[in-house]
Amino acid sequence: MPTGSTSPVKKMTDAVHILSETESLCPHCLSKIPARSVARGDEVFLEKDCPEHGSFRVPIWRGRPVFQSWVRPKIPGVINAPLTRVEQGCPFDCGLCPDHRQHTCTAVLEVTGRCNLHCSFCFANSGDAAPDPDRETVRGWYQSLLDVGGPYNIQLSGGEPTLRDDLPELVSLGRSMGFNFIQLNTNGLRLSREPKFLADLKEAGLSSVFLQFDGTEQEIYRKLRGGDFLVAKLETIRLCGELGIGVILVPTVVPGVNDHNLGSIIDLALEQLPAVRGVHFQPVSYFGRYPQPPSDGMRITLPEIISRIENQTDGRIKTEHFRPPGCENALCSFHGNFISMPDGALMATTRHDPARQEKSCCGTPEPATEGAKKTRHFVSNRWSAPQPILKQQECRSECSCSDQKAQPDSMDLFLERAHTHTLCISGMAFQDVWNIDLERVKDCCIHTVSPDGKLIPFCAYNLTDSQGRSIYRGR
């Protein structure tokens, strides 16, 4: 019986537990079709039926934390300045439309389609030789975000945005218009070779580098990126640390390629504190460019990543240290916050109690608007570089509490480490055409600014069907 997500599946006869009803898309014709989340043992599948192309089944949750304990309700937000009307329904009216349920946390601006790599996996299928958007176009994108309720957190992306020599000007432009957190999504190669270019970005107001970082082994980069890039990426981290630019390591997790290396990535991040501010795991999604259609074995789900983290860190980081998100849909991500102490101890400051959440019917609903505000603040604060320790010491000697002991007590030490040596470990599961759940799309808070200035949920913008055709990208 076929179980892969690229072929119709036969009618299932074993006992099932339907957890929720939703809508999805047919991988072949992109028609909106009924779907449901179905539990089979400790696995949860998205199952859906197209009248023309048959039935499909895709794993979306495997293992612990238990699916039902992770889901949490939210009070939907209201889009006060929608840019499109509801005509065909989600995901065909994005803009945002009035039916969307979450405000923008991060706005992605794709400032080029060019790239200096040809990776095996690329959500943008980068390498397009189309002209880069000019400065006035980018100004218009910034302004459109202000018009609908911004400023929001900004991520400059592509393609590879560092191919633009005027990138510092685009950062400076955004800061001059009131955007206080601007992050660069990059493979880091140019930054490692041109410290002056990186310094210019810092001077322009760059807050953070979202660094493609798939592992601590060269073979991983050969398979995923086509070359030996580890040394260059480590140099980028070093230079960012010297300049005071926060770094988030971003591994694309591909089963059989680097899922054995997650603990080592975290260990490296801890060694690189305080320059590195977090690790953001992204289980591979099949849109844009990928080597072959996905089977079940080519999938890795969020709880599987959490379990691997626990196992590969010898239990220093535990499953219960991770929580569902407060902004996007609970099934989209996880996060945990940690403080590294001088003796090597790792203190978790987040916790998830599945038994308590199940008992309280999945927790108390939080307004979506509040979740977006909190997440914007958390990202801008925790993903930027901390104030240098030297300045804290100078402040300690100059402020009214200068008569304190030279050696800080345990509380002083904790507060200092909480400021400088925190590590956020998170993961986000982007959806492709096989596993897309339109309820999750409606809750999305990461929005790509389309060329005409509309805001498109990230997964909808990058979605491609089984033949590589898109709903939004390139149209």
Phi and psi in degrees as a GROMACS rama.xvg file:
@    title "Ramachandran Plot"
@    xaxis  label "Phi"
@    yaxis  label "Psi"
@TYPE xy
-66.4969  135.012  PRO-2
-120.701  -4.33679  THR-3
-69.7237  161.407  GLY-4
-86.4054  -0.0846604  SER-5
-99.9008  -6.91358  THR-6
-126.94  148.099  SER-7
-58.7609  145.966  PRO-8
-106.617  151.739  VAL-9
-72.7769  162.325  LYS-10
-62.3483  130.32  LYS-11
-83.895  139.618  MET-12
-113.732  -12.5418  THR-13
-76.7705  161.014  ASP-14
-65.079  139.553  ALA-15
-133.523  161.324  VAL-16
-127.011  108.998  HIS-17
-77.719  119.144  ILE-18
-90.6155  -34.1837  LEU-19
-161.881  156.693  SER-20
-109.101  141.391  GLU-21
-152.412  -163.838  THR-22
-130.661  153.511  GLU-23
-142.712  -163.569  SER-24
-126.846  148.68  LEU-25
-72.6728  130.928  CYS-26
-62.8501  -20.8134  PRO-27
-99.4158  -39.4884  HIS-28
-115.541  -4.06368  CYS-29
62.5153  18.7109  LEU-30
-71.0488  145.124  SER-31
-74.72  128.782  LYS-32
-137.098  156.839  ILE-33
-65.4371  149.126  PRO-34
-149.12  164.506  ALA-35
-152.614  149.694  ARG-36
-91.751  122.56  SER-37
-124.983  126.625  VAL-38
-88.1791  131.222  ALA-39
-132.729  100.366  ARG-40
66.1014  -130.401  GLY-41
-96.1493  16.0733  ASP-42
-114.046  147.79  GLU-43
-120.898  133.607  VAL-44
-118.13  148.226  PHE-45
-92.7691  120.305  LEU-46
-118.136  138.666  GLU-47
-151.544  160.148  LYS-48
-134.284  124.261  ASP-49
-107.502  127.313  CYS-50
-56.7988  -30.1429  PRO-51
-93.1087  -37.3107  GLU-52
-112.538  2.18504  HIS-53
95.223  -163.318  GLY-54
-104.198  149.891  SER-55
-135.474  146.858  PHE-56
-138.003  127.294  ARG-57
-133.731  131.045  VAL-58
-69.0873  132.309  PRO-59
-122.079  -12.2935  ILE-60
-156.399  124.612  TRP-61
-132.042  118.754  ARG-62
87.5918  -155.5  GLY-63
-99.5613  149.156  ARG-64
-63.0431  150.783  PRO-65
-63.7282  138.135  VAL-66
-49.9628  -49.8926  PHE-67
-65.4868  -27.9501  GLN-68
-79.5883  -17.5817  SER-69
-89.6265  -34.0534  TRP-70
-65.4766  136.098  VAL-71
-140.273  141.792  ARG-72
-80.0449  159.094  PRO-73
-138.032  150.764  LYS-74
-85.0403  116.417  ILE-75
-57.8681  145.23  PRO-76
-82.3499  165.409  GLY-77
-114.005  126.421  VAL-78
-80.5762  106.289  ILE-79
-76.3398  -25.2768  ASN-80
-131.908  66.6045  ALA-81
-64.0101  145.843  PRO-82
-102.63  -8.25979  LEU-83
-136.954  164.795  THR-84
-100.699  160.142  ARG-85
-85.2369  113.758  VAL-86
-124.522  -52.999  GLU-87
-101.57  -14.2273  GLN-88
87.5735  167.267  GLY-89
-59.5067  134.537  CYS-90
-105.046  28.0646  PRO-91
-97.3137  -1.78555  PHE-92
-119.165  24.7748  ASP-93
-61.7771  145.208  CYS-94
-176.152  -23.7419  GLY-95
-78.4573  154.62  LEU-96
-97.8583  166.954  CYS-97
-63.3588  -19.8674  PRO-98
-83.6578  -7.3336  ASP-99
-68.3639  148.558  HIS-100
-114.799  5.15738  ARG-101
-143.889  139.196  GLN-102
-74.7048  168.715  HIS-103
-74.8962  131.516  THR-104
-99.8525  -55.9153  CYS-105
-121.484  130.325  THR-106
-104.935  125.471  ALA-107
-97.0165  123.228  VAL-108
-110.677  114.282  LEU-109
-88.3775  105.183  GLU-110
-94.0611  -2.28603  VAL-111
-162.319  153.518  THR-112
-102.812  -3.18913  GLY-113
-78.0127  156.342  ARG-114
-151.413  153.326  CYS-115
-100.801  9.42417  ASN-116
-131.284  165.902  LEU-117
-132.049  79.0645  HIS-118
-71.4641  153.68  CYS-119
-62.6365  -36.4575  SER-120
-119.381  125.927  PHE-121
-153.569  114.83  CYS-122
-64.6636  -26.737  PHE-123
-94.334  -4.78322  ALA-124
49.2597  49.6073  ASN-125
-65.0367  157.235  SER-126
127.996  0.705825  GLY-127
-63.8  135.046  ASP-128
-92.3014  12.4343  ALA-129
-60.9442  149.902  ALA-130
-59.5485  145.245  PRO-131
-67.7689  146.89  ASP-132
-61.9898  138.113  PRO-133
-78.68  174.829  ASP-134
-59.889  -39.7892  ARG-135
-69.117  -32.6695  GLU-136
-64.2229  -45.0299  THR-137
-63.9482  -38.7208  VAL-138
-58.636  -41.593  ARG-139
-62.755  -36.9357  GLY-140
-64.7143  -45.7527  TRP-141
-57.397  -44.8502  TYR-142
-65.2237  -38.1572  GLN-143
-63.5491  -33.8362  SER-144
-68.1057  -38.9922  LEU-145
-65.0762  -36.9358  LEU-146
-66.8655  -25.8675  ASP-147
-105.435  15.8776  VAL-148
122.423  0.24646  GLY-149
-68.2595  -175.043  GLY-150
-78.1508  146.116  PRO-151
-113.194  172.769  TYR-152
-67.913  140  ASN-153
-114.213  136.469  ILE-154
-121.741  119.018  GLN-155
-85.9935  121.997  LEU-156
-135.149  -167.01  SER-157
-163.707  -137.146  GLY-158
46.4114  -170.299  GLY-159
-107.503  102.871  GLU-160
-62.5862  -23.4863  PRO-161
-71.0173  -5.43949  THR-162
-71.8187  -13.5415  LEU-163
-86.4666  118.051  ARG-164
-66.1333  -24.8112  ASP-165
-92.4286  17.1779  ASP-166
-56.9965  -42.2763  LEU-167
-56.9602  -34.8749  PRO-168
-66.0198  -35.6906  GLU-169
-69.8134  -35.5045  LEU-170
-65.0962  -48.2808  VAL-171
-60.2514  -39.0106  SER-172
-60.7003  -46.4582  LEU-173
-62.8504  -42.0779  GLY-174
-64.4531  -38.1159  ARG-175
-66.8106  -23.078  SER-176
-93.8522  3.67458  MET-177
105.698  7.89321  GLY-178
-90.2125  109.977  PHE-179
-89.55  -15.1188  ASN-180
-125.147  111.121  PHE-181
-124.414  123.193  ILE-182
-114.54  148.346  GLN-183
-110.377  121.165  LEU-184
-92.1414  111.519  ASN-185
-149.433  154.719  THR-186
-81.746  -9.68312  ASN-187
81.2784  -1.36787  GLY-188
-66.5332  -46.7592  LEU-189
-66.6058  -37.9808  ARG-190
-61.057  -36.0574  LEU-191
-69.1837  -26.3209  SER-192
-96.2818  -22.0171  ARG-193
-128.042  80.0113  GLU-194
-56.1279  -32.6877  PRO-195
-64.3124  -40.3989  LYS-196
-63.144  -41.8816  PHE-197
-65.0503  -40.9342  LEU-198
-63.4984  -36.4514  ALA-199
-64.8943  -38.0654  ASP-200
-64.7895  -41.7588  LEU-201
-62.159  -45.0567  LYS-202
-62.3835  -33.0139  GLU-203
-73.9802  -17.6974  ALA-204
117.627  15.5816  GLY-205
-64.4357  132.883  LEU-206
-95.9019  -35.7092  SER-207
-155.746  150.751  SER-208
-115.727  122.313  VAL-209
-95.0989  91.9112  PHE-210
-95.4007  119.51  LEU-211
-55.944  116.921  GLN-212
-150.205  94.4697  PHE-213
-89.8504  -8.3507  ASP-214
166.577  -177.667  GLY-215
-107.984  12.0162  THR-216
-122.843  136.376  GLU-217
-61.0555  -35.0772  GLN-218
-60.466  -31.922  GLU-219
-61.8813  -43.3234  ILE-220
-70.6566  -33.0409  TYR-221
-62.3643  -41.1369  ARG-222
-74.0117  -41.1978  LYS-223
-93.1163  -31.8653  LEU-224
-121.244  -9.14304  ARG-225
85.3758  18.3515  GLY-226
-172.986  175.321  GLY-227
-93.4225  91.1693  ASP-228
-110.501  3.90182  PHE-229
-61.4426  -44.7965  LEU-230
-61.1052  -41.7467  VAL-231
-63.4651  -39.1526  ALA-232
-69.5526  -37.5895  LYS-233
-64.7415  -35.9743  LEU-234
-66.5854  -38.1958  GLU-235
-61.6422  -41.9497  THR-236
-60.7023  -44.8729  ILE-237
-60.5228  -46.7023  ARG-238
-65.3928  -39.9508  LEU-239
-62.8626  -39.3565  CYS-240
-61.6299  -40.8078  GLY-241
-65.525  -34.8329  GLU-242
-89.4862  -10.9523  LEU-243
79.8482  40.515  GLY-244
-111.608  122.756  ILE-245
-66.0914  144.671  GLY-246
-122.343  131.034  VAL-247
-111.171  122.841  ILE-248
-81.5736  131.58  LEU-249
-125.838  94.4173  VAL-250
-87.3234  132.567  PRO-251
-85.1571  117.369  THR-252
-93.091  115.275  VAL-253
-117.028  120.81  VAL-254
-55.6744  135.491  PRO-255
81.6682  -5.7415  GLY-256
-112.145  -54.2485  VAL-257
-139.187  10.1095  ASN-258
-70.9955  -11.4847  ASP-259
-83.0784  -7.499  HIS-260
-109.727  7.31174  ASN-261
-64.5011  -42.7255  LEU-262
-62.9027  -37.8196  GLY-263
-67.0913  -36.0062  SER-264
-62.3731  -43.17  ILE-265
-65.4734  -41.4631  ILE-266
-59.9025  -42.2343  ASP-267
-63.7732  -41.0326  LEU-268
-60.3384  -41.6311  ALA-269
-64.7469  -37.4192  LEU-270
-65.5606  -28.0019  GLU-271
-96.6799  7.93145  GLN-272
-64.2153  147.185  LEU-273
-91.6783  7.81899  PRO-274
-64.2101  -45.6426  ALA-275
-81.7791  130.344  VAL-276
-106.408  -16.4536  ARG-277
-174.5  168.056  GLY-278
-125.196  127.996  VAL-279
-122.403  96.4987  HIS-280
-77.1475  137.77  PHE-281
-127.164  101.417  GLN-282
-58.7356  138.414  PRO-283
-56.6519  136.009  VAL-284
-118.742  150.291  SER-285
-106.523  75.1891  TYR-286
-138.622  164.393  PHE-287
76.2781  -108.169  GLY-288
-124.34  127.641  ARG-289
-153.5  156.58  TYR-290
-67.5548  -37.2537  PRO-291
-158.625  160.21  GLN-292
-58.7838  143.539  PRO-293
-79.8537  140.914  PRO-294
-106.086  174.035  SER-295
-57.8405  -36.6852  ASP-296
-69.8736  -14.3798  GLY-297
-91.1852  3.4275  MET-298
-100.362  147.34  ARG-299
-137.536  129.74  ILE-300
-99.245  166.412  THR-301
-57.1026  -47.0291  LEU-302
-64.4846  -28.4184  PRO-303
-67.9324  -36.302  GLU-304
-66.3467  -43.7297  ILE-305
-60.0306  -43.9462  ILE-306
-63.3957  -40.742  SER-307
-64.9287  -37.4478  ARG-308
-61.2348  -45.9211  ILE-309
-61.3505  -47.0994  GLU-310
-66.6116  -40.5051  ASN-311
-83.135  -8.38173  GLN-312
-106.672  14.8098  THR-313
54.878  34.2926  ASP-314
81.8804  -0.509962  GLY-315
-61.4122  -34.0007  ARG-316
-112.644  127.486  ILE-317
-114.174  159.535  LYS-318
-54.4146  -41.3976  THR-319
-72.5957  -6.43851  GLU-320
-77.381  -9.95945  HIS-321
-105.315  142.958  PHE-322
-122.222  157.618  ARG-323
-68.2641  161.158  PRO-324
-73.5038  158.266  PRO-325
-101.942  -6.39279  GLY-326
-106.469  -70.0332  CYS-327
-80.2273  -179.922  GLU-328
-58.2674  143.081  ASN-329
-58.6292  -30.5973  ALA-330
-79.459  -1.7807  LEU-331
-89.1428  -24.458  CYS-332
-161.848  173.742  SER-333
-142.504  161.368  PHE-334
-154.369  151.668  HIS-335
-148.214  143.835  GLY-336
-116.506  139.558  ASN-337
-139.227  150.39  PHE-338
-118.056  127.18  ILE-339
-94.1389  121.129  SER-340
-93.5846  160.748  MET-341
-58.1707  -29.5398  PRO-342
-83.6033  6.05165  ASP-343
92.7855  -8.33459  GLY-344
-66.0531  145.703  ALA-345
-117.986  115.659  LEU-346
-101.908  121.911  MET-347
-83.917  133.316  ALA-348
-110.827  6.45013  THR-349
-126.096  156.651  THR-350
-157.481  145.014  ARG-351
-126.583  125.812  HIS-352
-109.772  95.6379  ASP-353
-58.2074  -40.7442  PRO-354
-62.9348  -41.4963  ALA-355
-67.8467  -39.1693  ARG-356
-68.8388  -39.874  GLN-357
-63.0562  -41.7856  GLU-358
-64.6701  -31.8949  LYS-359
-96.7426  24.1212  SER-360
57.4096  48.777  CYS-361
73.2403  20.6609  CYS-362
89.3561  171.776  GLY-363
-83.9306  128.635  THR-364
-60.4197  139.674  PRO-365
-111.839  138.114  GLU-366
-58.3609  133.728  PRO-367
-59.1345  -36.3522  ALA-368
-60.7041  -42.2013  THR-369
-66.962  -38.2891  GLU-370
-61.1193  -40.7904  GLY-371
-65.3236  -43.15  ALA-372
-62.2079  -45.6697  LYS-373
-63.0329  -40.7802  LYS-374
-68.275  -41.7022  THR-375
-57.4959  -44.6524  ARG-376
-66.065  -44.1412  HIS-377
-61.0935  -47.5886  PHE-378
-62.6129  -46.9663  VAL-379
-65.6349  -30.4777  SER-380
-83.795  -48.2645  ASN-381
-86.3634  -22.1694  ARG-382
-94.1751  -3.83835  TRP-383
-90.0867  162.286  SER-384
-67.33  142.806  ALA-385
-73.8455  162.945  PRO-386
-61.5497  133.955  GLN-387
-54.7528  142.605  PRO-388
-58.8881  -36.8453  ILE-389
-57.4916  -42.5329  LEU-390
-66.8872  -34.0096  LYS-391
-63.9463  -41.5524  GLN-392
-65.9134  -39.2518  GLN-393
-63.3884  -40.0561  GLU-394
-64.126  -40.1269  CYS-395
-60.5427  -36.6705  ARG-396
-79.3482  -20.7605  SER-397
-99.7276  -20.2316  GLU-398
-80.9663  177.771  CYS-399
-65.8795  -15.475  SER-400
-98.0778  31.2649  CYS-401
-70.3294  -8.94091  SER-402
-87.2431  8.50259  ASP-403
-66.288  162.652  GLN-404
-62.8371  149.718  LYS-405
-62.534  -37.8113  ALA-406
-92.1258  119.762  GLN-407
-65.6253  146.655  PRO-408
-76.2957  -178.326  ASP-409
-62.138  -35.7764  SER-410
-69.8186  -40.947  MET-411
-59.4169  -43.7468  ASP-412
-63.1461  -43.6575  LEU-413
-61.0808  -45.6649  PHE-414
-65.1351  -38.0755  LEU-415
-66.5054  -45.0854  GLU-416
-67.0268  -34.0481  ARG-417
-63.8721  -26.0255  ALA-418
-85.934  -37.1712  HIS-419
-106.37  -27.8331  THR-420
-122.92  46.0536  HIS-421
-94.5322  148.856  THR-422
-133.159  123.747  LEU-423
-96.5913  123.735  CYS-424
-112.381  121.347  ILE-425
-141.567  170.765  SER-426
-150.945  146.953  GLY-427
-138.066  126.765  MET-428
-100.581  100.029  ALA-429
-73.579  150.349  PHE-430
-99.3376  144.014  GLN-431
-115.348  -175.6  ASP-432
-67.6272  -21.8964  VAL-433
-81.3212  -34.1763  TRP-434
-114.382  13.7347  ASN-435
-68.0194  131.494  ILE-436
-117.319  116.057  ASP-437
-69.4585  -19.3766  LEU-438
-66.4556  -37.6318  GLU-439
-68.3318  -39.4404  ARG-440
-59.1675  -41.1842  VAL-441
-64.1026  -22.9033  LYS-442
-96.2827  4.94514  ASP-443
-66.5224  139.981  CYS-444
-119.13  2.34431  CYS-445
-106.096  112.142  ILE-446
-121.221  128.08  HIS-447
-85.0907  133.548  THR-448
-82.9567  115.647  VAL-449
-73.9881  164.389  SER-450
-53.8815  -29.2708  PRO-451
-92.9963  11.318  ASP-452
89.7795  4.40702  GLY-453
-80.9285  160.802  LYS-454
-105.97  117.323  LEU-455
-115.786  125.637  ILE-456
-49.8063  137.476  PRO-457
-52.1234  -48.014  PHE-458
-67.4408  -36.0696  CYS-459
-67.3962  -38.6294  ALA-460
-65.3371  -39.0068  TYR-461
-93.4318  -3.95156  ASN-462
-60.8179  135.273  LEU-463
-132.688  147.035  THR-464
-82.4188  -173.308  ASP-465
-64.4991  -15.9443  SER-466
-104.104  6.65122  GLN-467
85.8925  8.53852  GLY-468
-83.1993  144.428  ARG-469
-111.473  154.623  SER-470
-83.4811  -39.6401  ILE-471
-121.642  -47.649  TYR-472
-60.5506  130.08  ARG-473
78.1709  7.92154  GLY-474
